[in-house]
Amino acid sequence: MAAPSTSSPPIRQSYNSTGTHTTLPDATGKKSAKKENQFIIRNGSRLHAYGRDKAPYPLSYDRDVFDIQCMDHLLMFKAKQTVSFIDFKGNTPKRCLDLGTGLGDWIIEAAKFWPDCSFVGYDLVNVQLPLSLFKEFDPDLPSRIEWVHGNLLRQKLPFDDDEFDYVHIQGLAFAVPESKWPSVYEEINRVLRPGGAIEQIEEDAIFPTVPRWFTAPLHAQVKRPSAHFPDGTQRSLLPIPTVSTAHSHDHALLEFLFMSVFENRFLNRTPSSVLPGYFSAIFRHVLMPPVLNFPMPPLAPLPPLPNELGSPSTVSSDLSDTTTLYLPDFELDSLQSPPSSERSPVSIIDASTTDVQPFSLEEVLPSTDYGRNRSSSTSTGSTLADPPTGPVLPKPPVSAQRRSVAFSSPEMSTRIGDDTVLNLFPIDELTSLEEHALSMQLYRAVGSVLAVKEAMWEELMEQMKDNKDRLRGYGWENDDEQSVNRQKFDSLVERYKGDMHVRISLWHSATKYGWQYPRRDPLSKGELVEEERMRRAIMEARKCATEADFQTPSRSLRLLVGDHIVVRHRDTILTCSRTLHSHCLHCYFCTTCMTITLYAL
């Protein structure tokens, strides 16, 4: 049943018309006039051609966005060894609907697990993988999969009543305004057969940030128009708006624009907290484990300098050697984590070749009692181990401590169901993942922010027109030339992207799997001096790290499981006719005895 109509606020202007329109060909090779085949290319991003009032989904349809969205499916396959959190006990679905299917990669994988099931992938636009690609590997697979396109917010699902025995949803919350969820769930309940199951996984809209102590060394002023950064990149230092010190981090303006994208599209930023109520009002036998949070990863060590790459040994066996920056790998007894690969100390710089003073161990680690260190070896056979005599090496500072890869957050949400609900998420498998898996989760979260860049630009244009004073509080000053404003916005995005690139440090995760750190061009003496100063500032700044900097989640996921609501009268099966949300009651109308029965939730 459709949600009751209410008066809506005026529709804000969309700036999609400033982009270039492109149309995909249909199956015959001709350009199709259907809306699902039309896209808008704006500033290099591919966007759907619907107005925001008809389809508020703000993410772009670019290759890198699809890549990060596939990560969640891969994580589930690794942790659960199947495609669903539901244990069907051998009675797997025979007809499945995937709402918001995207590329359709989940369906492709599910079709391999469930060979007796037929699938329908439903999405707003035509971006699904061509089924012909899989015919060579599995001739039967394309015949069991169908792609269907439509706007869930504007039309009924083009399927019969009770057609599916399983509905899968993942990542749909960024496309459905909060007021539309009752009607969306009722439409899903219509096409779900009695006793059929629905499974939904959603994440909150989180803008990951880094504190000022982290970004201050990266943003230090240099004289040249570009600078070498400790992650091996060389970036152009484009002029950017002044950053206001009134905020806790340097990317407050982008965070404000990111949040405005969801607010002005009426998309709730925390579906993990609002969806349980709507979901429980429509479906029965509801199970929901607590929200699953992925905390920020620990800080990675600084990568080697160009002159250190490829050398047989850059480490001295003498801990007192002041030319060595020692970055020990620690292990905490209180956490059960698999040991990471042994890491050798990294030589930073030879004091005889530059004016910069070398590091010492005391400069890198605070001089407080920090515990013990695990042994490490170098390629030359020299060994760094727990010394038999002398002072005990310090326990890691907060920035180096191991932490749980994933944790539930009861203070942010409550579970629904008995103790078995805790087994829906494979917590043991998730917590047994290598700690650097958190870097991939942060990479996924940052990718989601960058995916709404063009929607954030739209919000900035609205704010420049209607709320200039508020922008000044973030250090933004309008320019008469729109191209200049766009350049400043792009500079802000690039700075955020660069800062988070350093924070994520995927190079460190890759080296744990045997990848070699990529070679860098040699640095001149001046460049080496500059980078060394930055490295010294970074290591000094890390002493300011607090536990709160790492416990803040980079991602929060919510799993919802339920089945089709039915009421039985003798041999008659009837579906729910309407829902009284205001009284938290289900109202069933039985056409056999013409009576109404109320059931409390």
RAGIHU-V198513 format. One record per residue. RES is the residue in one small letter. OMEGA is omega in degrees with one decimal (NA if undefined). D_LAST is the distance of its C-alpha to the last C-alpha in Angstrom with 2 decimals. Layout:
BEGIN
RES,OMEGA,D_LAST ; RES,OMEGA,D_LAST
END
This chain:
BEGIN
m,-177.7,19.16 ; a,178.3,21.03 ; a,179.3,19.86 ; p,-178.9,21.64 ; s,177.0,25.02 ; t,177.9,25.86 ; s,-177.2,29.23 ; s,179.0,29.89 ; p,179.3,32.48 ; p,-179.6,35.83 ; i,178.5,35.97 ; r,-179.0,37.84 ; q,175.3,40.88 ; s,-179.4,40.71 ; y,179.5,43.75 ; n,-175.8,43.28 ; s,179.9,46.26 ; t,-178.6,48.58 ; g,178.9,48.07 ; t,-179.2,49.75 ; h,175.3,48.06 ; t,-176.6,48.23 ; t,177.9,47.24 ; l,175.2,46.65 ; p,176.6,48.49 ; d,-176.2,46.75 ; a,-179.5,47.39 ; t,-179.2,50.87 ; g,179.3,51.90 ; k,177.7,51.96 ; k,-175.3,50.09 ; s,177.5,46.93 ; a,-179.1,45.91 ; k,-175.3,42.23 ; k,-176.8,40.15 ; e,179.0,38.68 ; n,-176.9,42.28 ; q,-179.7,43.22 ; f,175.4,43.14 ; i,177.4,44.58 ; i,-178.0,46.72 ; r,-179.9,46.88 ; n,176.7,48.70 ; g,-179.6,48.39 ; s,178.6,44.62 ; r,-176.1,43.21 ; l,176.1,40.43 ; h,-172.5,38.67 ; a,178.5,40.33 ; y,171.2,37.35 ; g,-176.3,37.16 ; r,177.3,34.54 ; d,179.9,32.92 ; k,-179.9,32.46 ; a,-173.5,31.68 ; p,-178.2,31.12 ; y,-171.1,31.35 ; p,-175.1,33.96 ; l,177.4,35.18 ; s,179.0,38.49 ; y,-179.2,39.23 ; d,-176.7,41.98 ; r,-177.4,42.99 ; d,177.3,42.17 ; v,176.6,38.63 ; f,-179.0,38.07 ; d,-177.6,39.59 ; i,178.7,37.16 ; q,177.1,34.14 ; c,-177.0,35.40 ; m,-178.2,35.42 ; d,178.6,31.69 ; h,179.3,32.00 ; l,178.6,35.09 ; l,180.0,33.43 ; m,179.0,30.64 ; f,-178.3,33.32 ; k,-175.1,35.29 ; a,-172.6,32.55 ; k,-178.0,30.60 ; q,175.8,33.51 ; t,-173.3,31.36 ; v,-177.9,29.60 ; s,174.8,25.94 ; f,-179.8,23.81 ; i,174.5,22.32 ; d,-177.4,24.43 ; f,176.4,24.99 ; k,176.8,27.31 ; g,-179.8,30.03 ; n,-175.6,28.02 ; t,-177.8,28.16 ; p,177.2,27.05 ; k,179.1,29.56 ; r,-169.9,28.55 ; c,175.6,27.16 ; l,175.7,26.43 ; d,-178.2,27.00 ; l,-175.4,25.89 ; g,-169.1,28.18 ; t,179.9,30.54 ; g,178.1,33.34 ; l,-175.5,36.35 ; g,-176.8,34.59 ; d,177.2,35.55 ; w,-179.8,32.23 ; i,-179.9,32.73 ; i,-179.1,36.35 ; e,-179.6,35.45 ; a,179.4,32.59 ; a,176.9,35.06 ; k,-179.5,37.29 ; f,-175.8,34.64 ; w,-175.0,33.35 ; p,-179.4,36.56 ; d,-175.0,35.03 ; c,171.2,32.50 ; s,-170.2,33.15 ; f,171.5,31.78 ; v,175.0,31.24 ; g,-175.2,31.34 ; y,-179.2,30.23 ; d,-179.7,31.47 ; l,-173.0,32.84 ; v,-177.3,36.38 ; n,177.7,38.78 ; v,-174.4,39.18 ; q,178.1,38.34 ; l,177.2,40.83 ; p,-177.1,43.32 ; l,179.1,42.60 ; s,179.7,46.36 ; l,-172.9,46.52 ; f,-176.4,44.87 ; k,-178.8,46.80 ; e,-177.2,49.61 ; f,-179.9,47.41 ; d,-175.7,45.12 ; p,-177.2,46.43 ; d,-172.2,43.31 ; l,-178.4,40.82 ; p,-178.2,41.46 ; s,-179.0,41.04 ; r,-176.0,37.42 ; i,178.1,36.35 ; e,174.2,36.05 ; w,179.9,35.66 ; v,-176.2,34.10 ; h,179.0,34.13 ; g,-179.4,32.34 ; n,-177.5,30.41 ; l,-177.2,26.66 ; l,-174.0,26.40 ; r,-177.2,28.99 ; q,176.8,28.66 ; k,174.9,26.48 ; l,-175.6,26.62 ; p,-177.8,29.77 ; f,-179.3,28.24 ; d,172.9,27.48 ; d,175.3,24.16 ; d,-175.1,22.95 ; e,-172.8,25.86 ; f,174.3,24.56 ; d,175.6,23.08 ; y,176.6,22.61 ; v,179.4,22.09 ; h,179.2,23.39 ; i,174.5,23.09 ; q,177.8,25.00 ; g,-179.9,26.21 ; l,-173.5,24.74 ; a,179.5,23.36 ; f,-179.4,26.91 ; a,-174.1,27.16 ; v,174.0,24.06 ; p,-175.0,23.82 ; e,-177.6,20.56 ; s,-176.9,20.27 ; k,-175.0,20.60 ; w,177.8,17.71 ; p,-179.0,15.33 ; s,177.8,18.27 ; v,179.5,19.30 ; y,178.6,16.06 ; e,178.0,16.07 ; e,175.6,19.71 ; i,178.8,19.12 ; n,179.6,16.60 ; r,-176.0,19.45 ; v,179.2,22.06 ; l,-177.4,20.07 ; r,176.6,20.83 ; p,-177.3,18.42 ; g,179.0,17.72 ; g,-173.1,19.17 ; a,172.5,18.25 ; i,179.8,17.95 ; e,-176.7,19.29 ; q,177.3,19.75 ; i,-178.7,22.00 ; e,175.8,22.66 ; e,178.6,24.93 ; d,176.0,25.44 ; a,-177.5,28.55 ; i,176.0,30.87 ; f,-178.0,34.51 ; p,179.9,36.36 ; t,173.3,39.28 ; v,-176.5,42.16 ; p,-176.9,43.59 ; r,178.7,46.96 ; w,178.8,48.79 ; f,-174.2,48.05 ; t,-176.0,49.13 ; a,178.8,52.11 ; p,-179.0,54.52 ; l,-176.4,53.46 ; h,179.1,54.10 ; a,-176.6,57.43 ; q,173.7,60.06 ; v,-173.5,62.72 ; k,-175.3,65.85 ; r,-178.8,65.49 ; p,176.8,63.25 ; s,-176.7,61.36 ; a,173.8,60.45 ; h,-178.5,59.87 ; f,-176.1,56.61 ; p,176.3,56.02 ; d,177.3,53.73 ; g,-178.3,56.79 ; t,173.0,56.07 ; q,-172.5,58.41 ; r,174.6,56.77 ; s,-179.1,58.26 ; l,-178.7,57.84 ; l,177.2,57.07 ; p,179.6,56.99 ; i,178.8,53.51 ; p,176.4,52.29 ; t,-179.6,52.73 ; v,179.3,49.76 ; s,178.1,48.65 ; t,-179.8,48.70 ; a,-177.5,46.10 ; h,-172.3,43.32 ; s,179.3,42.47 ; h,-172.2,43.46 ; d,-174.7,45.74 ; h,-176.0,43.21 ; a,-179.9,41.38 ; l,178.5,42.31 ; l,177.8,40.90 ; e,177.6,37.68 ; f,179.6,37.43 ; l,178.7,38.10 ; f,178.9,35.57 ; m,179.8,32.78 ; s,177.8,34.04 ; v,-177.8,33.71 ; f,-178.7,29.92 ; e,-175.9,29.68 ; n,171.0,31.91 ; r,178.8,30.16 ; f,176.4,26.77 ; l,179.6,25.62 ; n,-176.3,23.46 ; r,-178.5,25.52 ; t,177.7,22.71 ; p,179.2,20.19 ; s,-178.7,19.27 ; s,-175.1,17.59 ; v,-175.9,16.20 ; l,-179.7,15.09 ; p,179.9,12.16 ; g,179.2,10.16 ; y,-178.2,11.50 ; f,-177.6,11.28 ; s,179.8,7.64 ; a,-175.7,7.19 ; i,-174.3,9.79 ; f,-178.7,10.01 ; r,-178.7,8.77 ; h,-174.3,10.40 ; v,175.0,10.43 ; l,178.6,13.33 ; m,172.7,14.90 ; p,177.1,18.01 ; p,179.0,19.29 ; v,178.4,21.33 ; l,-178.3,24.67 ; n,171.6,27.63 ; f,-178.3,31.22 ; p,177.1,33.62 ; m,179.8,36.95 ; p,173.0,39.70 ; p,-179.9,42.68 ; l,178.0,45.79 ; a,174.2,48.12 ; p,176.7,51.81 ; l,179.9,54.24 ; p,-179.0,55.70 ; p,174.4,59.42 ; l,-177.3,62.03 ; p,-177.3,63.96 ; n,178.2,67.00 ; e,-176.6,64.88 ; l,174.8,63.43 ; g,178.5,65.25 ; s,-176.4,67.47 ; p,177.6,67.94 ; s,178.2,66.92 ; t,-171.5,65.92 ; v,172.0,65.37 ; s,179.2,67.75 ; s,-178.3,67.42 ; d,-178.6,68.37 ; l,-179.4,65.45 ; s,179.4,67.90 ; d,-174.6,68.77 ; t,176.7,67.75 ; t,-176.0,67.57 ; t,171.3,64.43 ; l,-175.7,60.87 ; y,179.1,59.04 ; l,-174.2,55.34 ; p,174.8,54.31 ; d,-171.4,51.31 ; f,177.2,49.39 ; e,179.3,47.18 ; l,-179.1,44.97 ; d,-173.2,44.61 ; s,-178.3,41.15 ; l,178.4,39.55 ; q,179.2,39.64 ; s,178.3,40.86 ; p,-179.3,43.37 ; p,177.3,46.77 ; s,179.5,47.71 ; s,-177.1,51.09 ; e,-177.2,53.96 ; r,-179.8,55.05 ; s,173.4,58.58 ; p,-175.8,59.55 ; v,176.3,60.36 ; s,-175.0,63.72 ; i,-173.3,63.38 ; i,176.0,66.87 ; d,-174.7,70.48 ; a,-177.1,71.85 ; s,-175.2,75.26 ; t,-176.0,74.19 ; t,179.6,72.53 ; d,-177.3,72.67 ; v,178.9,69.11 ; q,-178.1,68.89 ; p,176.7,67.02 ; f,165.5,63.89 ; s,-178.5,64.03 ; l,-178.0,61.35 ; e,-179.7,61.20 ; e,-175.5,60.44 ; v,-176.5,57.47 ; l,178.1,55.69 ; p,-175.5,55.43 ; s,175.0,57.87 ; t,-177.2,55.39 ; d,-174.7,54.59 ; y,175.4,52.08 ; g,-171.7,52.35 ; r,-178.7,53.72 ; n,176.8,54.29 ; r,-176.3,54.20 ; s,178.4,57.40 ; s,-177.5,58.14 ; s,178.5,61.08 ; t,-177.5,63.02 ; s,-179.3,64.59 ; t,177.9,68.02 ; g,175.8,67.24 ; s,-171.3,67.16 ; t,172.1,64.35 ; l,-176.3,62.25 ; a,175.8,60.95 ; d,-176.5,60.17 ; p,-179.3,63.62 ; p,179.2,65.19 ; t,177.4,66.51 ; g,-176.0,65.87 ; p,177.4,62.74 ; v,178.8,59.28 ; l,-173.7,57.75 ; p,172.0,55.00 ; k,-175.3,51.31 ; p,168.9,49.57 ; p,-176.8,48.57 ; v,-176.0,44.93 ; s,-177.1,45.62 ; a,-175.5,46.69 ; q,174.5,44.24 ; r,-180.0,42.05 ; r,-178.7,38.33 ; s,-179.4,35.23 ; v,179.2,34.70 ; a,178.0,30.92 ; f,176.4,28.57 ; s,-175.7,24.91 ; s,-177.3,24.11 ; p,-179.6,21.52 ; e,179.7,22.61 ; m,-176.8,21.67 ; s,175.3,18.21 ; t,179.4,15.88 ; r,173.2,15.04 ; i,-178.0,11.84 ; g,-179.0,12.77 ; d,-176.1,15.61 ; d,-179.3,19.22 ; t,-179.2,19.81 ; v,-179.7,18.06 ; l,-179.7,21.16 ; n,179.5,23.31 ; l,174.0,22.02 ; f,178.1,24.37 ; p,-174.4,27.90 ; i,-178.9,28.56 ; d,179.7,31.75 ; e,-179.7,33.17 ; l,-178.4,32.36 ; t,177.8,33.90 ; s,177.5,36.90 ; l,176.0,37.77 ; e,-175.5,40.90 ; e,-178.5,40.42 ; h,171.8,41.94 ; a,176.8,38.93 ; l,177.7,37.50 ; s,177.6,40.27 ; m,177.2,38.92 ; q,176.1,35.45 ; l,175.8,37.18 ; y,177.9,39.25 ; r,-178.4,36.15 ; a,178.2,34.70 ; v,177.3,38.05 ; g,177.5,38.35 ; s,176.8,35.14 ; v,-178.8,36.68 ; l,179.9,39.93 ; a,179.7,38.18 ; v,-177.2,37.24 ; k,-177.4,40.78 ; e,174.7,41.64 ; a,176.0,38.50 ; m,176.6,39.47 ; w,175.8,42.94 ; e,179.3,41.55 ; e,178.3,39.78 ; l,178.5,43.06 ; m,176.7,44.97 ; e,-179.1,42.64 ; q,177.9,43.04 ; m,-179.0,46.83 ; k,-170.1,46.94 ; d,-170.4,44.67 ; n,-176.6,44.30 ; k,-178.2,47.50 ; d,179.5,47.39 ; r,178.9,44.09 ; l,178.9,45.59 ; r,176.6,48.61 ; g,176.2,46.41 ; y,178.7,45.78 ; g,-177.4,49.51 ; w,173.5,49.50 ; e,-179.5,52.36 ; n,172.6,52.49 ; d,-179.8,55.50 ; d,179.5,57.09 ; e,-179.3,57.13 ; q,179.2,53.75 ; s,177.7,55.05 ; v,176.9,55.68 ; n,179.7,52.14 ; r,178.8,50.87 ; q,178.0,53.20 ; k,178.3,51.94 ; f,179.0,48.31 ; d,178.3,49.22 ; s,176.5,51.01 ; l,-179.8,47.92 ; v,179.9,45.88 ; e,177.4,48.68 ; r,177.6,48.91 ; y,-179.7,45.20 ; k,179.8,45.48 ; g,178.7,48.56 ; d,-179.4,47.14 ; m,175.3,44.06 ; h,177.3,46.38 ; v,-179.0,48.25 ; r,-177.9,45.08 ; i,178.4,43.73 ; s,179.2,47.16 ; l,178.1,46.34 ; w,-177.8,49.99 ; h,177.1,49.26 ; s,-178.1,46.52 ; a,-179.8,48.85 ; t,177.3,51.72 ; k,177.6,49.66 ; y,174.5,49.56 ; g,178.6,53.32 ; w,176.0,53.68 ; q,176.9,56.64 ; y,-175.6,56.37 ; p,179.7,57.87 ; r,178.6,61.41 ; r,175.9,62.13 ; d,178.8,65.28 ; p,178.5,67.68 ; l,172.3,67.45 ; s,-179.3,70.43 ; k,179.1,71.43 ; g,178.2,69.94 ; e,179.0,66.63 ; l,177.5,66.55 ; v,-178.6,67.19 ; e,-179.0,64.42 ; e,179.2,61.83 ; e,176.9,62.90 ; r,178.7,62.41 ; m,179.5,58.91 ; r,177.7,58.13 ; r,179.9,59.48 ; a,179.3,57.34 ; i,-178.8,54.22 ; m,176.8,54.83 ; e,-178.9,55.52 ; a,-178.1,52.34 ; r,176.3,50.21 ; k,179.4,51.12 ; c,-176.8,48.85 ; a,176.3,45.70 ; t,179.2,42.92 ; e,-179.7,39.94 ; a,179.7,37.67 ; d,-176.3,39.43 ; f,178.9,38.11 ; q,175.8,34.64 ; t,-176.4,33.48 ; p,171.5,31.49 ; s,176.4,33.11 ; r,175.7,29.97 ; s,-176.3,26.23 ; l,177.8,24.13 ; r,176.4,20.41 ; l,178.3,19.28 ; l,-179.9,16.04 ; v,177.9,15.61 ; g,175.1,13.34 ; d,-174.1,14.21 ; h,178.3,14.35 ; i,176.5,11.69 ; v,170.5,13.69 ; v,-175.3,13.93 ; r,171.0,17.21 ; h,-173.3,19.65 ; r,-178.9,22.80 ; d,-176.3,24.03 ; t,177.3,22.27 ; i,-177.4,19.63 ; l,177.3,17.82 ; t,-179.0,15.75 ; c,-178.0,13.12 ; s,177.1,15.37 ; r,-176.3,13.63 ; t,177.4,10.65 ; l,-175.6,10.49 ; h,-174.6,10.01 ; s,-179.2,11.81 ; h,-179.5,9.53 ; c,-179.8,6.14 ; l,169.6,5.73 ; h,179.1,6.92 ; c,179.5,10.51 ; y,176.8,12.65 ; f,-178.6,16.41 ; c,-177.7,18.53 ; t,179.6,22.08 ; t,-178.8,23.62 ; c,177.2,23.00 ; m,178.6,22.23 ; t,177.7,19.23 ; i,178.0,15.86 ; t,178.7,12.86 ; l,178.2,9.62 ; y,177.1,6.46 ; a,178.4,3.81 ; l,NA,0.00
END
